[in-house]
Amino acid sequence: MKLFLILVLFFKIFLIHNSFAAEVYVVLKVNNKIITNVDIINEYRYLSALSPGLKNIEEKKIMKLARDSIIREKIKKDEIDKYFDLKDENKFIDRIIVRFYNGNGK
C-alpha cells in the first residue's frame, strides 16, 4: 500500500503537469505571415534576457518594443530570402555561429 501511494505521488508530482490553455490569437499580419500574441511574449522574454536593463521599463513599452522587433525581423527575413538561399549548408556561416555562441566572437 505504501509503495502504491509513493508511486501515485511520484506520478502526480513529476510526470503530470498542469495544462493551462493559453489563448492564442493573431495580432498582426506582415507579408502574409502572421504574428501571434505568443510570438510577442516570446520576443519579450528574448529581449529581456538579452538586455537586463529593460526590467526597469514599463511592461507595455517592452511589449511594444517586442512587437516592433518581430515586425522588423519578419521583414528582414523576407528580404534575405529573396536574395540568398539559406537552406544550403555554409561552413563559413556555421563557424561564425559557433564562435558567437561560444562567446569569443573572433
Secondary structure, DSSP 8 states (H G I E B T S, - for coil): -HHHHHHHHHIIIII----------EEEEETTEEEEHHHHHHHHHHHHHH-GGGGGS-HHHHHHHHHHHHHHHHHHHHHHHHH--TTS--HHHHHHHHHHHHT---
